[in-house]
Amino acid sequence: MVEPSSRPRIRFLSEETIEKIHLSATRILEKTGVMYNNQTALELLAQNGATVDFERKIAKIPSSLVEEKLKEAPSKITLHDRDGRQTLHVEKDNVYFNPGSTAINILDSETSELRKPVTRDLEDFVRLTDALNNMHAQSTALVVSDVPEAIVDRYRLYVVLKGSKKPVVTGAFTVEGLHDMKQMLSAVVGEDKLSEKPLAVFDVCPSPPLMWSYITSQNLIDCAQYGIPAEIVSMPLSGATGPASLAGTIVLHTAETLSGIVLAQLSNPGAPVIYGGSPAVFDMKYGTTPMGAIETIMIDCAYGEMGKHYGLPTHAYIGLSDSKLVDAQAGFESGIGLVMGALAGINIISSAGMLDFESCQSLEKLVIDNELCGMALRIARGIDESDESLAVSLIEEIGSGGHYLTTRHTLDWFTKEQYMPSAIIDRMDRKAWKERGSKNSFQRAREAVQKILQEHRPEPLAPDVEKQLTGIGKAIFEKNGVRI
């Protein structure tokens, strides 16, 4: 966790521009409105002062209602692990990392080719994430192909809850799916503690520009009523489903996010919401959506500033790569994004392991990104400015021609000051590197993955909880033709 008192910050927006973006977004909500393909949502809005055209499903939301509901949203969310212990304080400039989610492909470790993931891949991914010290939370990272599509959202969460005690960022693909997933979470943490000690965050995604589908708006309403934290993930594409200008994209992102916050608070005042997103620029040359583009990273950091302006917890899919392999491009795109996200103080950063426009996960990249996350946390912590750190008396004592290796100050400070990476990162001299096989980072990462999967044993569920979760899962899956 990054302590906010001593950290450097990166900013893209002036206070004046932040205010302009806010006023522009609230004007759009009031004058143009948002489409909600959900009768319950439209009725809630109409009952609370919005002008609603039920035939067109457009709600025009007055700025006064936006301001009122922003005040109701909590500024802090504390996520707990499977055992109910506080683990992530999602507020201020605290930074936490977790893997990117919902990849439809996995990069095969042996062939470096894409293939569709299966349950074993997800189990391995969860175990690996459980072992990595800079992965503070899990994600439902892979869309497995060996279960029916209709229940894959529930099945992914089931595998994560069985395989790790860390909190999880997830999401439902259907209305029924969210209720089933809530039932699973209740089995693990207890029905009465579901909102008191939240274990999971659910992504809910408006459809740019300015639309909410029936499923995602209902998911948001249901999360609010259950007290489950919802991450509003607006994702306009600059030049395609949003303005080509970065500032214009941020205005649209702000309007869509505020429209979700209003709906959540109307559903349950004080409902926990996270100011998130997954926008990108649209590559006009190739017709792609590069998540590793520097402009995408800039948009993410800037909308994070908007979330902080509103005093809300923040999230971003930042630090991903569009490369097809774990190569130099994967390293520099992910590294730049992770460092900038940490310096922007984004609270939850979801990206580790991801390649190929947010569609592919790699176990090897996950362990490499774990080291990048450690470095990002270190730079975000900044430089200690205390008198002891300045070491003036020590420098005077050593004088000319001495060394510091055996001093108490060195023993006390080098572990505080230096991030000590694993063997994934090569810092040997060339002779030692050659003696150990002249391996590149991908080869070292593959060995680390194999070692962790062979040796790491996640902490199991308590027997009574295991039995209850298995029973719930069995009932849900057998109803859909899957035996567990």
C-alpha positions in Angstrom: 0.0 0.0 0.0 1.3 3.5 -0.9 1.2 6.0 2.0 -0.3 9.2 0.6 1.7 11.6 2.7 5.1 11.1 1.0 4.2 10.1 -2.6 5.0 12.0 -5.8 2.0 12.7 -8.1 1.4 13.0 -11.8 -1.4 15.3 -13.0 -2.8 16.1 -16.4 -5.7 18.4 -15.5 -5.7 21.8 -13.9 -8.4 22.6 -11.3 -10.0 24.9 -13.8 -10.2 22.1 -16.5 -11.6 19.7 -13.9 -14.4 22.1 -13.2 -15.0 22.7 -16.9 -15.2 18.9 -17.5 -17.6 18.5 -14.6 -19.9 21.3 -15.8 -19.8 20.0 -19.4 -20.7 16.5 -18.2 -23.6 17.6 -16.1 -24.8 19.8 -18.9 -24.8 16.8 -21.2 -26.8 14.7 -18.6 -29.3 17.5 -18.2 -29.7 18.6 -21.9 -29.0 15.4 -23.9 -29.6 12.7 -21.4 -28.7 9.0 -21.2 -30.5 6.0 -22.6 -31.4 3.4 -19.9 -32.8 0.2 -21.4 -34.4 -0.7 -18.1 -37.9 0.2 -16.9 -36.9 0.1 -13.2 -34.0 2.5 -13.8 -36.2 4.9 -15.8 -38.9 4.9 -13.1 -36.3 5.6 -10.3 -35.0 8.5 -12.2 -38.5 9.9 -13.0 -39.5 9.7 -9.4 -36.5 11.7 -8.4 -36.7 14.7 -10.7 -35.3 13.5 -14.0 -37.2 14.2 -17.2 -37.9 10.8 -18.7 -39.1 9.9 -22.2 -40.2 6.3 -21.6 -40.8 5.6 -25.3 -37.2 6.6 -26.2 -35.9 5.4 -22.9 -34.0 8.7 -22.4 -33.5 10.2 -19.0 -32.4 13.8 -18.7 -30.8 14.2 -15.3 -30.8 17.6 -13.6 -27.4 18.8 -12.3 -28.9 19.2 -8.8 -29.7 15.5 -8.7 -26.1 14.6 -9.8 -24.7 16.9 -7.0 -27.0 15.4 -4.4 -26.1 11.8 -5.3 -22.4 12.4 -5.5 -22.6 13.5 -1.8 -24.2 10.2 -0.9 -21.5 7.9 -2.4 -18.9 6.8 0.1 -15.3 8.0 -0.2 -13.8 4.8 1.0 -14.4 1.1 0.4 -12.6 -1.5 2.5 -12.3 -4.9 0.8 -11.8 -8.0 3.0 -10.2 -11.3 2.3 -12.1 -14.6 2.4 -11.6 -14.8 6.2 -13.1 -11.4 6.8 -9.8 -9.6 7.4 -9.4 -6.0 6.1 -6.9 -6.1 3.2 -7.5 -3.2 0.8 -8.3 0.3 1.9 -9.6 1.7 -1.4 -9.4 5.4 -0.9 -7.2 8.5 -1.3 -3.9 7.6 -3.1 -3.6 4.0 -2.0 -2.6 1.8 -4.9 -3.4 -1.9 -5.4 -2.9 -4.2 -8.3 -4.7 -7.2 -9.7 -4.7 -9.1 -13.0 -6.6 -8.0 -16.0 -9.9 -9.8 -16.5 -12.2 -11.6 -18.9 -9.6 -12.7 -21.4 -11.0 -15.0 -24.1 -7.6 -16.4 -25.0 -4.5 -17.6 -23.2 -1.0 -17.5 -24.5 0.2 -21.1 -24.4 3.5 -21.4 -22.5 4.9 -24.1 -24.7 3.9 -22.9 -28.2 3.5 -19.1 -27.7 0.3 -19.5 -29.7 -3.2 -18.4 -28.6 -5.7 -21.0 -27.5 -9.1 -21.0 -25.7 -8.6 -21.4 -21.9 -10.1 -24.2 -19.9 -10.8 -24.8 -16.2 -7.3 -26.0 -15.5 -5.9 -22.7 -16.9 -8.1 -20.7 -14.6 -7.1 -22.8 -11.6 -3.5 -22.3 -12.4 -3.9 -18.6 -12.9 -5.7 -18.2 -9.6 -3.0 -20.2 -7.8 -0.3 -18.1 -9.4 -2.0 -14.9 -8.5 -2.5 -16.1 -4.9 1.3 -16.5 -4.6 2.4 -13.2 -6.1 3.1 -10.5 -3.4 2.3 -7.5 -5.6 -1.1 -8.9 -6.8 -3.3 -7.6 -4.0 -6.5 -9.0 -5.4 -7.7 -11.7 -7.8 -9.7 -11.3 -10.9 -12.0 -13.6 -12.9 -9.2 -13.5 -15.4 -10.2 -16.1 -18.0 -13.4 -16.9 -19.9 -13.1 -20.7 -19.8 -14.4 -22.6 -22.9 -15.2 -25.9 -21.3 -18.4 -24.9 -19.5 -21.6 -23.5 -21.1 -21.4 -19.8 -21.9 -24.6 -19.2 -20.0 -22.9 -19.9 -16.6 -19.3 -18.9 -17.2 -19.6 -15.8 -15.1 -20.7 -17.8 -12.1 -18.2 -20.6 -12.7 -15.2 -18.3 -12.9 -16.1 -16.8 -9.5 -16.6 -20.3 -8.0 -13.1 -21.3 -9.1 -11.6 -18.1 -7.6 -13.4 -18.5 -4.3 -12.2 -22.1 -4.1 -8.6 -21.3 -5.0 -7.7 -18.1 -3.1 -8.5 -16.0 -0.1 -7.7 -12.6 -1.8 -10.5 -10.2 -2.7 -11.7 -10.4 -6.3 -12.7 -8.0 -9.1 -15.3 -9.8 -11.1 -18.5 -9.2 -13.0 -21.8 -10.8 -14.1 -22.7 -11.4 -17.8 -26.5 -11.8 -17.0 -29.0 -10.6 -14.5 -29.5 -14.0 -13.0 -25.7 -14.5 -12.8 -25.3 -11.7 -10.4 -27.8 -13.2 -8.0 -26.1 -16.6 -8.1 -22.7 -15.0 -7.6 -24.1 -13.1 -4.6 -25.3 -16.4 -3.2 -21.8 -17.8 -3.6 -20.2 -14.8 -1.8 -22.8 -15.1 1.0 -21.8 -18.7 1.5 -18.1 -17.6 2.0 -18.4 -14.5 4.1 -21.9 -14.9 5.5 -25.2 -13.3 4.4 -25.1 -10.7 7.2 -21.5 -9.6 6.3 -21.9 -9.4 2.6 -22.0 -5.6 2.6 -20.2 -5.1 5.9 -17.1 -7.0 4.8 -17.2 -7.0 1.0 -15.0 -9.6 -0.7 -15.8 -8.8 -4.3 -16.1 -5.8 -6.6 -18.4 -6.1 -9.7 -17.6 -4.3 -12.9 -20.7 -2.7 -14.5 -20.2 -1.2 -18.0 -22.3 1.5 -19.8 -22.3 1.3 -23.5 -20.7 4.3 -25.2 -22.0 6.8 -26.1 -24.5 7.5 -23.2 -26.3 4.2 -23.0 -26.9 1.5 -20.4 -28.1 -2.0 -21.4 -30.8 -3.7 -19.5 -28.3 -6.2 -18.0 -25.6 -3.8 -16.9 -28.1 -1.3 -15.4 -29.9 -4.1 -13.6 -26.5 -5.4 -12.3 -25.8 -1.9 -11.0 -29.2 -1.7 -9.3 -28.8 -5.1 -7.7 -25.2 -4.5 -6.5 -26.4 -1.3 -4.9 -29.3 -3.0 -3.1 -27.1 -5.8 -1.9 -24.4 -3.4 -0.8 -21.8 -5.0 -3.1 -19.2 -2.5 -4.4 -19.8 -1.7 -8.1 -17.0 -0.5 -10.4 -18.5 1.7 -13.1 -16.4 1.0 -16.2 -17.1 3.5 -18.9 -15.1 2.8 -22.1 -15.5 5.4 -24.9 -13.1 5.1 -27.8 -11.5 8.4 -28.9 -12.5 9.0 -32.5 -15.0 6.1 -32.7 -17.6 6.0 -29.8 -16.2 9.2 -28.3 -14.7 12.5 -29.5 -11.2 12.3 -31.0 -9.9 14.8 -28.5 -8.7 13.4 -25.2 -10.5 16.1 -23.2 -13.7 15.3 -25.1 -13.4 11.6 -24.3 -12.9 12.5 -20.7 -16.1 14.6 -20.7 -18.0 11.7 -22.2 -16.5 9.3 -19.7 -17.4 11.6 -16.9 -21.0 11.9 -18.0 -21.4 8.1 -18.3 -19.8 7.5 -15.0 -22.0 10.1 -13.2 -25.1 8.6 -14.8 -24.1 5.3 -13.1 -23.4 6.9 -9.8 -26.8 8.5 -9.8 -28.6 5.3 -10.5 -26.7 3.4 -7.8 -27.5 6.0 -5.2 -31.2 6.2 -6.2 -31.3 2.4 -5.8 -29.7 2.5 -2.3 -28.3 5.8 -0.8 -24.7 5.2 0.3 -24.2 2.3 -2.1 -20.4 1.7 -2.6 -19.3 2.7 -6.1 -15.8 2.9 -7.6 -15.0 5.5 -10.3 -13.5 3.2 -12.9 -13.2 2.8 -16.6 -11.5 1.2 -19.6 -11.4 3.8 -22.4 -9.0 3.8 -25.2 -8.0 5.7 -28.3 -9.1 4.3 -31.7 -6.2 3.5 -34.0 -7.2 5.0 -37.3 -4.5 3.1 -39.2 -5.4 -0.4 -38.1 -8.9 0.0 -36.7 -7.9 -1.4 -33.3 -8.3 -0.3 -29.7 -4.8 0.0 -28.3 -4.8 -0.3 -24.5 -1.1 0.3 -24.4 -1.2 3.5 -26.3 0.2 6.5 -24.4 -2.9 8.5 -25.1 -5.0 5.7 -23.5 -2.8 5.9 -20.4 -3.2 9.7 -20.3 -7.0 9.4 -20.5 -7.0 6.9 -17.7 -4.8 9.1 -15.4 -7.0 12.1 -16.2 -10.3 10.5 -15.4 -8.7 9.2 -12.2 -8.2 12.9 -11.3 -12.0 13.4 -11.9 -12.8 10.6 -9.6 -10.5 12.1 -6.9 -12.1 15.5 -7.5 -15.4 13.8 -6.5 -13.8 12.1 -3.5 -14.5 8.6 -4.8 -12.4 5.4 -4.9 -10.8 5.0 -8.4 -10.0 2.2 -10.7 -8.5 1.7 -14.2 -7.6 -0.9 -16.7 -4.1 0.6 -17.2 -0.8 -1.1 -17.8 -1.9 -3.5 -20.4 0.0 -4.3 -23.6 -1.3 -4.8 -27.2 1.7 -7.0 -28.1 1.0 -10.6 -29.1 4.0 -12.0 -27.3 5.8 -11.4 -24.0 8.4 -9.2 -25.6 10.0 -5.7 -25.4 6.7 -4.0 -26.4 4.8 -5.9 -23.7 7.4 -4.7 -21.2 7.5 -1.0 -22.1 3.8 -0.6 -22.6 2.9 -2.3 -19.3 5.7 -0.6 -17.4 4.8 2.9 -18.5 1.1 2.3 -17.7 1.7 0.8 -14.3 4.1 3.5 -13.2 1.8 6.3 -14.5 -1.2 4.7 -12.9 0.6 4.5 -9.6 1.8 8.0 -9.8 -1.7 9.2 -10.5 -2.8 7.4 -7.3 -5.4 5.2 -9.0 -6.6 2.9 -6.2 -7.2 -0.4 -8.1 -5.2 -1.0 -11.2 -6.3 -4.1 -13.2 -4.0 -5.2 -16.0 -1.3 -7.6 -15.0 -0.7 -10.5 -17.5 -2.8 -9.0 -20.3 -1.8 -8.9 -24.0 -3.5 -8.3 -27.4 -6.0 -5.5 -26.8 -7.3 -6.9 -23.5 -8.2 -10.2 -24.9 -5.4 -12.5 -23.9 -3.7 -13.6 -20.6 -0.2 -15.0 -20.1 1.0 -16.7 -17.0 4.6 -15.7 -17.8 3.6 -12.0 -18.3 1.7 -12.1 -15.0 4.9 -12.9 -13.0 6.9 -10.3 -15.0 4.2 -7.7 -14.4 4.2 -8.6 -10.7 7.8 -7.2 -10.6 6.7 -4.1 -12.6 4.0 -3.5 -10.0 6.6 -3.7 -7.2 8.7 -1.1 -9.0 5.7 1.1 -9.6 4.8 1.0 -5.9 8.4 1.9 -5.1 8.5 4.9 -7.3 5.1 6.0 -6.0 6.4 5.9 -2.4 9.0 8.6 -3.3 12.2 9.5 -1.5 12.4 9.6 2.2 13.3 13.2 3.2 14.1 12.6 6.9 17.3 13.8 8.6 18.3 10.1 9.1 17.9 9.5 5.4 20.1 12.5 4.5 22.9 10.7 6.4 25.0 13.9 6.8 26.8 12.7 10.0 27.5 9.3 8.4 29.0 11.0 5.3 31.2 13.1 7.6 32.3 10.1 9.6 33.3 8.0 6.5 35.0 10.9 4.8 37.2 10.4 1.7 38.1 7.0 0.4 35.9 4.9 2.7 33.0 2.6 2.1 29.5 2.2 3.5 29.0 -1.6 3.1 29.4 -2.6 6.7 27.8 0.4 8.4 24.6 0.0 10.6 23.0 2.7 8.4 23.4 0.6 5.3 22.0 -2.5 7.1 19.0 -0.5 8.3 18.3 1.3 5.1 19.0 -0.8 2.0 15.9 -3.0 2.6 13.8 0.1 3.2 15.0 2.0 0.2 15.4 -0.7 -2.5 12.8 -2.8 -4.1 14.3 -6.3 -4.2 13.0 -8.1 -7.3 12.8 -11.8 -7.7 15.1 -13.7 -10.1 12.7 -12.8 -12.9 14.7 -9.5 -13.1 18.3 -10.1 -14.2 20.9 -8.1 -12.3 23.8 -10.6 -12.5 27.0 -9.8 -14.2 27.4 -11.3 -17.7 29.6 -14.1 -16.6 27.2 -15.3 -13.9 24.3 -14.9 -16.4 26.0 -17.1 -18.9 26.8 -19.7 -16.3 23.1 -19.9 -15.5 22.1 -20.6 -19.1 21.9 -17.1 -20.7 18.1 -17.1 -20.2 15.9 -14.2 -21.2 13.1 -12.9 -19.1 10.4 -15.1 -20.7 12.4 -18.2 -20.0 13.0 -17.1 -16.4 9.3 -16.3 -16.0 8.3 -19.7 -17.4 10.6 -21.4 -14.8 9.0 -19.2 -12.0 5.5 -20.2 -13.1 6.3 -23.9 -13.1 7.9 -23.6 -9.6 5.0 -21.7 -8.1 2.4 -24.1 -9.6 4.3 -27.1 -8.2 5.0 -25.7 -4.8 2.3 -23.1 -3.8 -0.7 -24.4 -1.9 -3.3 -21.7 -1.3 -5.0 -21.7 2.1 -8.2 -23.9 1.9 -11.7 -22.9 2.8 -13.0 -23.9 6.2 -14.7 -27.3 5.8 -18.2 -26.0 6.6 -17.8 -23.1 4.2 -16.3 -25.5 1.5 -19.3 -27.7 1.9 -21.8 -24.9 1.6 -20.1 -23.3 -1.4 -19.9 -26.6 -3.2 -23.5 -27.3 -2.6 -24.6 -23.9 -4.0 -22.3 -24.3 -7.0 -23.5 -27.8 -7.6 -27.1 -26.7 -7.7 -26.4 -23.8 -10.0 -24.2 -25.7 -12.4 -26.2 -28.9 -12.6 -29.3 -26.9 -13.5 -27.3 -25.8 -16.5 -25.9 -29.3 -17.4 -22.5 -29.0 -15.7 -21.3 -31.5 -13.1 -18.6 -30.5 -10.6 
